[in-house]
Amino acid sequence: MVRNAWSIAIGLGLPFVATVIVVPLISGIKASVFGIPLLFFWVFLWFPLTSICLWIAWYVFDRPLYENNEGAER
C-alpha cells in the first residue's frame, strides 16, 4: 500500500502541486526565462515533466509488479 501511495504522489501529486498550487504564486512575478514570461515557461515546462513523473512512478513502483505477474504466467 505504501508503494501505491508513493506512485500516486510522484505521478499525480507532484504535477498537480506544481501546476495548481504554484501557478497562482508565480502569476504576479514579471520575470522571464529565455524571453518567455515565467508563468508560461512554468506551465509549458510541466508538460514534459508530468510525463517524466508518470514514467518514474511506473518504472520504480509499478513495473516490478507487472514483471512478477508475467513471470508467474510462464
Contacts in CASP RR format, 6 or more apart in sequence:
PFRMAT RR
TARGET T0000
AUTHOR 0000-0000-0000
METHOD contacts of the structure
MODEL  1
MVRNAWSIAIGLGLPFVATVIVVPLISGIKASVFGIPLLFFWVFLWFPLT
SICLWIAWYVFDRPLYENNEGAER
3 61 0 8 1.000
4 61 0 8 1.000
6 57 0 8 1.000
6 61 0 8 1.000
7 57 0 8 1.000
7 58 0 8 1.000
7 60 0 8 1.000
7 61 0 8 1.000
7 62 0 8 1.000
8 57 0 8 1.000
10 53 0 8 1.000
10 56 0 8 1.000
10 57 0 8 1.000
10 60 0 8 1.000
10 61 0 8 1.000
11 50 0 8 1.000
11 53 0 8 1.000
11 54 0 8 1.000
11 56 0 8 1.000
11 57 0 8 1.000
14 53 0 8 1.000
15 46 0 8 1.000
15 49 0 8 1.000
15 50 0 8 1.000
15 53 0 8 1.000
18 42 0 8 1.000
18 46 0 8 1.000
18 49 0 8 1.000
19 43 0 8 1.000
19 46 0 8 1.000
22 42 0 8 1.000
23 39 0 8 1.000
23 42 0 8 1.000
23 43 0 8 1.000
26 38 0 8 1.000
26 39 0 8 1.000
26 42 0 8 1.000
27 39 0 8 1.000
28 39 0 8 1.000
29 38 0 8 1.000
29 39 0 8 1.000
30 37 0 8 1.000
30 38 0 8 1.000
31 37 0 8 1.000
31 38 0 8 1.000
32 38 0 8 1.000
32 41 0 8 1.000
33 41 0 8 1.000
34 41 0 8 1.000
36 44 0 8 1.000
END
